[in-house]
Amino acid sequence: MSVNELLSKAEIYREEISRFLRDLISIQSFSAQEHDVVQRIKLEMEKVGFDEVIVDGLGNVIGRIGNGSKVIAMDAHIDTVEVGNAKLWKVDPFKGDLRDGVIYGRGASDQKAGMAAMVYGAKLMKEEGLLGDFTLYVTGTVMEEDCDGLCWRYIIQEDLIRPDYVVITEPTNLNVYRGHRGRMELQVRTTGLSCHASAPERGVNAIYKMAVIIKEIERLNERLREDPFLGKGSIAVTQIFFKSPSQNAVADECTIQLDRRLTAGETKQSVIQEIEEAIAMAEQEAEIVELFYDRASYTGLRYPVEKYFPTWVMNEDDEIVRKTVNTYREIFGEKPIVDKWTFSTNGISTAGVFSIPTIGFGPANEVFAHSPNDQCPEDHLVKAAAMYALLPLRLSE
């Protein structure tokens, strides 16, 4: 088979890929509740002819093809965020509606479309003999929306699968993405002295102390560094909590939740130092609290991890970027747009923590992620399947 025929071959499976995606959408799979969708994916992997399919201790479903020396992984997380305000949806979020060539529903873009296209890309790969000296793992990973990268920490450290290359199939609008900003979740806590609110001067109001710090954090956001590719770092106060003996008492503790997005060159240490400086500029005393994720997966397993998700970026001349761009040209006859995600992905583990060359290519547009207009065009599924069928061979060469 010539590469020029690959898109035509993928087209044969349009209806099957579409039906599979619509099935996946119909199965609710919020973070830590992915059991049923994992079983559905496992069934489809076995149906299309994977050499081996397992579900690991954390609950990730992993399909293998081949047993060659180069290890390549293609990843899709299969948990979703919740629906939000159901009144904002024009369709049933769990029906998988197909309208005018577009599939709608929760998780269509983020990112069950990537999962559906991967499975049929692997089927096409086997049927057309696009095999080589590589082992391909196709992974449907859990809990990404809660804690991106946790699943891959488990796969690498516990399943002992360490790929040479990773393809992230989060939505890229069929473009090639080579990185994104990192992020960190942390808290700042002030303490005071409670007293009756009828005489506030007798105590120390922890909320007032925090208010001054919040203003300094707002100013900090304006002076954070900017990278020409990844863009600017950011910091935002997203939640406020307090403790007080009653509604008629001065608060003796106040805590704020911070969302910190990290651009190139920013680290956990630099973030903490900047916040310490902001607290000092506010002329207050406060504790910086580093956070950990410790929720049980649907299997009951806990795998605690700090809520620090490193920035990662591949250079344009890195091998994985060049090979992915060239594969795109082979299939589609044109040069792809090479860009970045706005949000964070499992690449924070594969590339950010473990320094594994990682690239992004996926169906659907990220602007629909987490929205009540969640969607993916059928055409994207077909084109992505063709790309996934050839890319592992080209990466292995």
C-alpha positions as CSV (number, residue, x, y, z in Angstrom):
1,M,0.0,0.0,0.0
2,S,1.3,3.5,-0.9
3,V,1.1,6.2,1.7
4,N,-1.2,8.1,-0.7
5,E,-3.8,5.4,-0.2
6,L,-3.7,5.6,3.6
7,L,-6.4,8.2,3.9
8,S,-8.7,6.2,1.5
9,K,-8.1,3.1,3.7
10,A,-8.9,5.1,6.8
11,E,-12.1,6.3,5.2
12,I,-13.4,2.7,5.1
13,Y,-13.6,2.8,8.9
14,R,-15.4,6.2,9.2
15,E,-18.6,4.6,10.5
16,E,-16.9,2.3,12.9
17,I,-14.7,5.0,14.4
18,S,-17.7,7.3,14.7
19,R,-19.9,4.7,16.4
20,F,-17.1,3.8,18.8
21,L,-16.6,7.5,19.8
22,R,-20.4,7.9,20.3
23,D,-20.4,4.8,22.5
24,L,-17.5,6.3,24.6
25,I,-19.4,9.5,25.0
26,S,-22.5,7.7,26.1
27,I,-20.6,6.2,29.1
28,Q,-20.1,8.7,31.9
29,S,-16.4,8.6,33.0
30,F,-15.7,11.4,35.4
31,S,-12.3,11.2,37.1
32,A,-12.0,8.2,39.3
33,Q,-15.2,6.7,37.8
34,E,-13.8,5.3,34.5
35,H,-14.4,1.6,35.1
36,D,-17.2,1.2,32.5
37,V,-15.5,3.2,29.7
38,V,-12.2,1.3,30.3
39,Q,-14.0,-2.0,29.8
40,R,-15.6,-0.7,26.6
41,I,-12.2,0.3,25.3
42,K,-10.7,-3.0,26.2
43,L,-13.4,-4.8,24.3
44,E,-12.8,-2.7,21.2
45,M,-9.1,-3.2,21.4
46,E,-9.5,-6.9,21.5
47,K,-12.0,-6.8,18.6
48,V,-9.7,-4.9,16.3
49,G,-6.7,-7.3,17.0
50,F,-4.3,-5.8,19.5
51,D,-1.7,-8.4,20.5
52,E,-2.3,-7.8,24.2
53,V,-4.7,-5.7,26.3
54,I,-4.4,-5.2,30.0
55,V,-5.9,-3.0,32.7
56,D,-3.2,-2.0,35.3
57,G,-3.5,-1.4,39.0
58,L,-4.5,2.2,38.7
59,G,-7.1,1.4,36.1
60,N,-5.4,2.5,32.9
61,V,-6.2,0.3,29.8
62,I,-3.1,-0.5,27.8
63,G,-3.1,-2.2,24.4
64,R,0.1,-3.5,22.8
65,I,1.0,-4.2,19.2
66,G,4.4,-5.7,18.3
67,N,7.5,-6.5,20.3
68,G,10.2,-4.5,18.7
69,S,13.1,-2.6,20.3
70,K,11.8,0.9,19.9
71,V,9.0,1.6,22.4
72,I,6.4,4.1,21.3
73,A,3.2,5.1,23.2
74,M,0.1,6.9,22.0
75,D,-2.0,8.3,24.9
76,A,-5.5,9.5,25.4
77,H,-7.0,10.2,28.8
78,I,-10.5,8.8,29.0
79,D,-11.9,10.6,32.0
80,T,-13.9,13.8,31.6
81,V,-14.9,16.9,33.5
82,E,-18.5,17.0,34.7
83,V,-21.4,18.6,32.7
84,G,-21.7,21.8,34.6
85,N,-25.0,23.7,34.0
86,A,-27.0,21.3,32.0
87,K,-29.3,24.1,30.7
88,L,-26.3,25.4,28.6
89,W,-26.2,22.2,26.5
90,K,-28.2,22.1,23.3
91,V,-27.8,18.3,23.1
92,D,-27.8,15.5,25.6
93,P,-24.2,15.4,26.9
94,F,-24.2,11.6,27.1
95,K,-26.0,10.7,23.9
96,G,-23.2,11.2,21.3
97,D,-25.3,13.1,18.8
98,L,-24.1,13.1,15.2
99,R,-25.3,16.2,13.4
100,D,-24.0,17.3,9.9
101,G,-20.8,15.3,10.3
102,V,-20.0,16.5,13.8
103,I,-20.3,14.4,17.0
104,Y,-21.4,16.2,20.2
105,G,-21.2,15.3,23.8
106,R,-19.1,15.5,27.0
107,G,-15.6,14.3,26.2
108,A,-15.9,14.4,22.4
109,S,-13.0,16.8,22.1
110,D,-11.3,16.2,25.4
111,Q,-10.5,13.6,24.6
112,K,-12.4,10.5,23.7
113,A,-12.0,11.3,20.0
114,G,-8.3,10.7,20.4
115,M,-9.0,7.4,21.9
116,A,-11.4,6.2,19.2
117,A,-9.0,7.3,16.4
118,M,-6.0,5.6,18.0
119,V,-7.7,2.3,18.3
120,Y,-8.7,2.3,14.6
121,G,-5.3,3.7,13.6
122,A,-3.8,0.7,15.2
123,K,-6.2,-1.6,13.3
124,L,-5.2,0.1,10.1
125,M,-1.6,-0.2,10.9
126,K,-1.8,-4.0,11.3
127,E,-4.0,-4.5,8.3
128,E,-1.8,-2.5,6.0
129,G,1.5,-3.9,7.4
130,L,2.8,-0.6,8.7
131,L,4.9,-2.5,11.3
132,G,8.6,-2.4,12.1
133,D,11.1,-2.9,14.9
134,F,8.8,-1.2,17.5
135,T,6.5,-2.0,20.3
136,L,3.4,0.2,20.3
137,Y,1.4,0.9,23.5
138,V,-2.0,2.6,23.1
139,T,-3.1,3.8,26.4
140,G,-6.5,5.0,27.7
141,T,-5.4,6.7,30.9
142,V,-7.4,7.7,34.0
143,M,-7.7,10.7,36.3
144,E,-6.0,13.3,34.0
145,E,-8.7,15.9,34.6
146,D,-8.1,15.6,38.3
147,C,-4.3,15.3,38.2
148,D,-2.7,15.4,34.8
149,G,0.3,13.1,34.5
150,L,-0.5,10.9,37.5
151,C,-1.4,8.0,35.2
152,W,1.9,8.2,33.4
153,R,3.9,8.3,36.7
154,Y,2.2,5.0,37.5
155,I,2.8,3.5,34.1
156,I,6.5,4.3,34.1
157,Q,7.3,3.7,37.7
158,E,5.0,0.7,38.5
159,D,4.1,-0.9,35.1
160,L,7.7,-0.4,34.1
161,I,6.8,0.8,30.6
162,R,9.1,3.6,29.6
163,P,8.6,4.7,26.0
164,D,11.3,6.1,23.7
165,Y,8.6,8.4,22.2
166,V,5.1,9.5,23.4
167,V,2.3,10.9,21.2
168,I,-0.3,12.8,23.2
169,T,-3.7,12.8,21.3
170,E,-5.3,15.7,23.1
171,P,-7.1,18.0,20.7
172,T,-4.8,19.9,18.4
173,N,-7.2,20.6,15.5
174,L,-5.1,18.2,13.5
175,N,-2.0,20.4,14.0
176,V,1.3,19.3,15.6
177,Y,1.9,20.6,19.1
178,R,5.3,20.5,20.8
179,G,4.6,21.7,24.4
180,H,2.7,23.7,26.8
181,R,3.0,25.7,30.0
182,G,3.2,23.8,33.3
183,R,1.2,24.6,36.4
184,M,1.3,24.4,40.2
185,E,-1.5,24.3,42.8
186,L,-0.7,25.7,46.2
187,Q,-2.2,27.7,49.1
188,V,-1.2,30.6,51.2
189,R,-2.5,30.7,54.8
190,T,-2.7,33.5,57.4
191,T,-3.5,33.2,61.0
192,G,-5.0,35.8,63.4
193,L,-6.7,36.0,66.7
194,S,-10.5,35.5,67.0
195,C,-12.6,37.8,69.1
196,H,-16.3,38.9,69.2
197,A,-17.1,40.9,66.0
198,S,-18.7,43.6,68.1
199,A,-15.2,44.6,69.2
200,P,-12.9,43.6,66.3
201,E,-10.0,45.7,67.7
202,R,-9.6,43.0,70.4
203,G,-8.5,40.5,67.8
204,V,-6.4,40.1,64.6
205,N,-8.5,39.4,61.5
206,A,-6.8,36.8,59.3
207,I,-9.0,37.9,56.3
208,Y,-7.6,41.4,56.5
209,K,-4.1,40.1,56.5
210,M,-4.9,38.0,53.5
211,A,-6.5,40.9,51.6
212,V,-3.1,42.7,51.5
213,I,-1.4,39.6,50.3
214,I,-4.0,39.1,47.6
215,K,-3.3,42.6,46.2
216,E,0.4,41.8,46.0
217,I,-0.3,38.5,44.2
218,E,-2.4,40.4,41.7
219,R,0.6,42.7,41.1
220,L,2.9,39.7,40.8
221,N,0.9,38.4,37.9
222,E,1.7,41.5,35.9
223,R,5.4,41.1,36.2
224,L,5.8,37.3,35.5
225,R,8.1,36.3,32.7
226,E,7.1,35.7,29.1
227,D,8.4,33.2,26.7
228,P,8.2,33.9,22.9
229,F,6.7,30.4,22.2
230,L,4.8,29.3,25.3
231,G,3.6,32.8,26.3
232,K,3.4,34.4,29.7
233,G,3.3,32.8,33.2
234,S,0.3,33.6,35.3
235,I,-1.0,33.4,38.8
236,A,-4.6,33.7,40.1
237,V,-6.4,33.4,43.3
238,T,-9.2,30.9,42.6
239,Q,-10.7,30.2,46.0
240,I,-10.8,31.7,49.5
241,F,-11.5,29.7,52.8
242,F,-11.6,30.9,56.4
243,K,-12.1,29.6,59.9
244,S,-13.9,31.5,62.6
245,P,-15.7,30.5,65.8
246,S,-19.0,31.9,64.5
247,Q,-20.5,34.4,62.1
248,N,-20.1,37.0,64.9
249,A,-16.4,36.4,65.4
250,V,-13.3,37.7,63.7
251,A,-11.7,35.0,61.5
252,D,-8.6,33.4,63.1
253,E,-7.5,31.7,59.8
254,C,-7.7,32.5,56.1
255,T,-6.5,30.4,53.2
256,I,-6.3,31.2,49.5
257,Q,-6.0,28.7,46.6
258,L,-3.6,29.7,43.9
259,D,-3.4,28.5,40.3
260,R,0.1,29.2,38.9
261,R,0.8,28.6,35.2
262,L,4.5,28.3,34.5
263,T,6.2,29.3,31.3
264,A,9.7,28.2,30.1
265,G,12.3,28.6,32.8
266,E,9.9,28.7,35.7
267,T,10.2,26.1,38.4
268,K,8.6,25.0,41.7
269,Q,11.5,26.8,43.5
270,S,11.1,30.0,41.6
271,V,7.3,30.1,42.2
272,I,7.7,29.7,45.9
273,Q,10.4,32.4,46.1
274,E,8.1,34.8,44.2
275,I,5.2,34.2,46.5
276,E,7.5,34.6,49.6
277,E,8.6,38.0,48.1
278,A,4.9,39.0,47.6
279,I,4.1,38.2,51.2
280,A,7.1,40.2,52.4
281,M,6.1,43.2,50.2
282,A,2.6,43.0,51.9
283,E,4.4,43.2,55.2
284,Q,2.5,40.1,56.5
285,E,3.4,36.7,57.8
286,A,1.9,33.7,56.0
287,E,2.5,30.0,55.4
288,I,2.9,28.7,51.9
289,V,1.3,25.2,51.7
290,E,2.4,22.8,49.0
291,L,-0.5,20.5,47.9
292,F,-0.7,16.8,47.1
293,Y,-3.3,14.8,45.1
294,D,-4.3,11.7,47.1
295,R,-7.6,10.5,45.7
296,A,-8.3,6.8,45.2
297,S,-8.8,5.6,41.6
298,Y,-11.8,3.5,40.6
299,T,-9.7,0.4,41.5
300,G,-9.3,1.7,45.1
301,L,-5.6,2.5,44.6
302,R,-4.1,5.7,45.9
303,Y,-0.9,7.0,44.3
304,P,-0.1,10.3,46.0
305,V,1.7,13.0,43.9
306,E,2.6,16.7,44.5
307,K,0.5,19.2,42.6
308,Y,3.5,20.5,40.6
309,F,3.2,19.9,36.9
310,P,6.4,20.9,35.0
311,T,6.5,23.0,31.8
312,W,7.8,21.1,28.8
313,V,8.6,22.0,25.2
314,M,10.3,20.3,22.3
315,N,12.5,22.3,20.0
316,E,11.4,22.5,16.4
317,D,14.5,20.6,15.2
318,D,14.1,17.8,17.7
319,E,13.8,14.4,16.1
320,I,10.3,13.7,17.3
321,V,9.1,17.0,15.9
322,R,10.8,16.6,12.6
323,K,9.6,13.1,12.1
324,T,6.0,14.0,13.0
325,V,6.0,17.0,10.7
326,N,7.4,14.8,7.9
327,T,4.8,12.1,8.5
328,Y,2.0,14.7,8.3
329,R,3.4,15.9,5.0
330,E,3.5,12.3,3.6
331,I,-0.2,11.8,4.4
332,F,-1.7,15.2,3.8
333,G,0.6,16.7,1.3
334,E,1.2,19.9,3.1
335,K,3.1,21.3,6.1
336,P,1.3,21.3,9.4
337,I,0.9,24.2,11.8
338,V,3.3,23.6,14.7
339,D,2.0,25.1,17.9
340,K,1.3,24.5,21.6
341,W,-1.7,23.8,23.9
342,T,-3.2,26.5,26.1
343,F,-4.0,23.9,28.7
344,S,-2.0,21.1,30.4
345,T,-1.7,17.4,29.4
346,N,-0.2,14.2,30.5
347,G,3.0,15.5,28.7
348,I,3.9,17.1,32.0
349,S,4.9,13.6,33.2
350,T,6.3,12.0,30.0
351,A,8.3,15.1,28.9
352,G,8.3,17.4,32.0
353,V,9.1,14.8,34.7
354,F,10.7,11.9,32.8
355,S,12.3,13.8,29.8
356,I,10.8,11.5,27.2
357,P,10.5,13.1,23.8
358,T,6.8,13.9,23.4
359,I,4.6,15.3,20.7
360,G,0.9,16.2,20.3
361,F,-1.5,15.4,17.4
362,G,-5.2,15.0,18.0
363,P,-8.6,15.3,16.5
364,A,-11.0,18.2,17.5
365,N,-10.3,21.7,18.6
366,E,-9.3,22.5,22.1
367,V,-11.6,25.5,22.2
368,F,-14.5,23.1,22.8
369,A,-12.8,21.3,25.7
370,H,-14.8,21.6,29.0
371,S,-17.5,23.5,27.2
372,P,-21.3,22.8,26.7
373,N,-20.5,22.7,23.0
374,D,-18.0,19.8,23.3
375,Q,-17.6,18.3,19.8
376,C,-15.4,16.6,17.2
377,P,-15.9,16.4,13.4
378,E,-16.1,12.9,11.9
379,D,-13.5,14.0,9.3
380,H,-11.0,14.5,12.1
381,L,-11.4,11.0,13.3
382,V,-10.6,9.5,9.9
383,K,-7.6,11.8,9.3
384,A,-6.2,11.2,12.8
385,A,-6.5,7.4,12.4
386,A,-4.4,7.6,9.2
387,M,-1.8,9.6,11.0
388,Y,-1.7,7.2,14.0
389,A,-1.4,4.3,11.6
390,L,1.8,5.5,10.1
391,L,3.5,7.7,12.8
392,P,4.8,4.8,15.0
393,L,6.7,3.3,12.0
394,R,8.2,6.6,11.0
395,L,9.2,7.4,14.6
396,S,10.9,4.0,14.8
397,E,13.0,4.4,11.7
